[in-house]
Amino acid sequence: MLGAERVVARLADIPPEAAVDMVDIFRRSEEAGAVVDEAIAALPMLRTVWMQIGVENPEAAARARARGLEVVMNRCPKIEMQRLCGELRMGGFATGVVSSRL
């Protein structure tokens, strides 16, 4: 076992002093607002709210931005990380970029 990770049922169960940088929302768009509100209330050190591919909630995004949070909607962190690092091919995406790297 590499290490034990604590699992909680709700964002409100995370200790307020926990260093949570990002909440990644895998819910329907209409449910994202409640998750954003819970995250804002429970996680004072939160920096980013991320809504997965297909998840968009402009009202919730506005509330998060009003609290100074970064907001990303309709994106996947894994895909974005691979895109930024130039490794989308590893994720099975045809990038259209010709490279000598394998």
TORKOL-4160 file (C-alpha; in steps of 0.2 Angstrom, whole numbers, padded with zeros to 4 digits, m for minus):
102
<pt num="1" X="0000" Y="0000" Z="0000"/>
<pt num="2" X="0007" Y="0017" Z="m0005"/>
<pt num="3" X="m0002" Y="0027" Z="0008"/>
<pt num="4" X="m0019" Y="0029" Z="0015"/>
<pt num="5" X="m0030" Y="0042" Z="0008"/>
<pt num="6" X="m0045" Y="0049" Z="0018"/>
<pt num="7" X="m0062" Y="0048" Z="0010"/>
<pt num="8" X="m0076" Y="0059" Z="0015"/>
<pt num="9" X="m0094" Y="0059" Z="0010"/>
<pt num="10" X="m0097" Y="0078" Z="0008"/>
<pt num="11" X="m0085" Y="0093" Z="0006"/>
<pt num="12" X="m0092" Y="0099" Z="0022"/>
<pt num="13" X="m0083" Y="0084" Z="0031"/>
<pt num="14" X="m0066" Y="0090" Z="0025"/>
<pt num="15" X="m0057" Y="0100" Z="0039"/>
<pt num="16" X="m0057" Y="0119" Z="0035"/>
<pt num="17" X="m0038" Y="0120" Z="0037"/>
<pt num="18" X="m0035" Y="0106" Z="0023"/>
<pt num="19" X="m0026" Y="0112" Z="0008"/>
<pt num="20" X="m0038" Y="0108" Z="m0005"/>
<pt num="21" X="m0033" Y="0117" Z="m0021"/>
<pt num="22" X="m0047" Y="0111" Z="m0033"/>
<pt num="23" X="m0064" Y="0104" Z="m0033"/>
<pt num="24" X="m0067" Y="0094" Z="m0049"/>
<pt num="25" X="m0086" Y="0092" Z="m0052"/>
<pt num="26" X="m0093" Y="0076" Z="m0060"/>
<pt num="27" X="m0111" Y="0080" Z="m0059"/>
<pt num="28" X="m0125" Y="0086" Z="m0071"/>
<pt num="29" X="m0124" Y="0105" Z="m0075"/>
<pt num="30" X="m0139" Y="0108" Z="m0065"/>
<pt num="31" X="m0132" Y="0100" Z="m0050"/>
<pt num="32" X="m0115" Y="0109" Z="m0051"/>
<pt num="33" X="m0122" Y="0125" Z="m0042"/>
<pt num="34" X="m0125" Y="0115" Z="m0026"/>
<pt num="35" X="m0107" Y="0108" Z="m0026"/>
<pt num="36" X="m0100" Y="0125" Z="m0029"/>
<pt num="37" X="m0109" Y="0132" Z="m0015"/>
<pt num="38" X="m0104" Y="0118" Z="m0003"/>
<pt num="39" X="m0086" Y="0120" Z="m0008"/>
<pt num="40" X="m0086" Y="0139" Z="m0006"/>
<pt num="41" X="m0094" Y="0137" Z="0012"/>
<pt num="42" X="m0083" Y="0122" Z="0017"/>
<pt num="43" X="m0066" Y="0125" Z="0010"/>
<pt num="44" X="m0059" Y="0143" Z="0013"/>
<pt num="45" X="m0042" Y="0139" Z="0005"/>
<pt num="46" X="m0050" Y="0133" Z="m0011"/>
<pt num="47" X="m0042" Y="0140" Z="m0027"/>
<pt num="48" X="m0051" Y="0132" Z="m0042"/>
<pt num="49" X="m0068" Y="0125" Z="m0046"/>
<pt num="50" X="m0067" Y="0113" Z="m0061"/>
<pt num="51" X="m0082" Y="0107" Z="m0070"/>
<pt num="52" X="m0079" Y="0092" Z="m0081"/>
<pt num="53" X="m0083" Y="0089" Z="m0100"/>
<pt num="54" X="m0101" Y="0093" Z="m0103"/>
<pt num="55" X="m0103" Y="0102" Z="m0086"/>
<pt num="56" X="m0107" Y="0121" Z="m0087"/>
<pt num="57" X="m0116" Y="0132" Z="m0075"/>
<pt num="58" X="m0113" Y="0150" Z="m0078"/>
<pt num="59" X="m0122" Y="0156" Z="m0062"/>
<pt num="60" X="m0112" Y="0144" Z="m0051"/>
<pt num="61" X="m0096" Y="0150" Z="m0060"/>
<pt num="62" X="m0101" Y="0168" Z="m0056"/>
<pt num="63" X="m0103" Y="0164" Z="m0038"/>
<pt num="64" X="m0086" Y="0156" Z="m0037"/>
<pt num="65" X="m0077" Y="0170" Z="m0047"/>
<pt num="66" X="m0085" Y="0183" Z="m0035"/>
<pt num="67" X="m0076" Y="0173" Z="m0021"/>
<pt num="68" X="m0060" Y="0175" Z="m0030"/>
<pt num="69" X="m0059" Y="0157" Z="m0037"/>
<pt num="70" X="m0053" Y="0152" Z="m0054"/>
<pt num="71" X="m0067" Y="0143" Z="m0064"/>
<pt num="72" X="m0065" Y="0130" Z="m0078"/>
<pt num="73" X="m0080" Y="0123" Z="m0087"/>
<pt num="74" X="m0082" Y="0109" Z="m0100"/>
<pt num="75" X="m0065" Y="0103" Z="m0098"/>
<pt num="76" X="m0056" Y="0088" Z="m0092"/>
<pt num="77" X="m0040" Y="0090" Z="m0081"/>
<pt num="78" X="m0031" Y="0075" Z="m0088"/>
<pt num="79" X="m0034" Y="0080" Z="m0106"/>
<pt num="80" X="m0029" Y="0098" Z="m0102"/>
<pt num="81" X="m0013" Y="0092" Z="m0093"/>
<pt num="82" X="m0008" Y="0081" Z="m0108"/>
<pt num="83" X="m0012" Y="0096" Z="m0120"/>
<pt num="84" X="m0001" Y="0108" Z="m0111"/>
<pt num="85" X="0013" Y="0095" Z="m0110"/>
<pt num="86" X="0011" Y="0090" Z="m0128"/>
<pt num="87" X="0007" Y="0072" Z="m0125"/>
<pt num="88" X="m0011" Y="0071" Z="m0131"/>
<pt num="89" X="m0007" Y="0056" Z="m0141"/>
<pt num="90" X="m0004" Y="0046" Z="m0125"/>
<pt num="91" X="m0022" Y="0049" Z="m0121"/>
<pt num="92" X="m0028" Y="0042" Z="m0138"/>
<pt num="93" X="m0031" Y="0059" Z="m0146"/>
<pt num="94" X="m0026" Y="0062" Z="m0164"/>
<pt num="95" X="m0017" Y="0078" Z="m0163"/>
<pt num="96" X="m0013" Y="0081" Z="m0181"/>
<pt num="97" X="0005" Y="0086" Z="m0175"/>
<pt num="98" X="0019" Y="0077" Z="m0184"/>
<pt num="99" X="0033" Y="0074" Z="m0172"/>
<pt num="100" X="0049" Y="0063" Z="m0171"/>
<pt num="101" X="0045" Y="0059" Z="m0153"/>
<pt num="102" X="0038" Y="0042" Z="m0150"/>
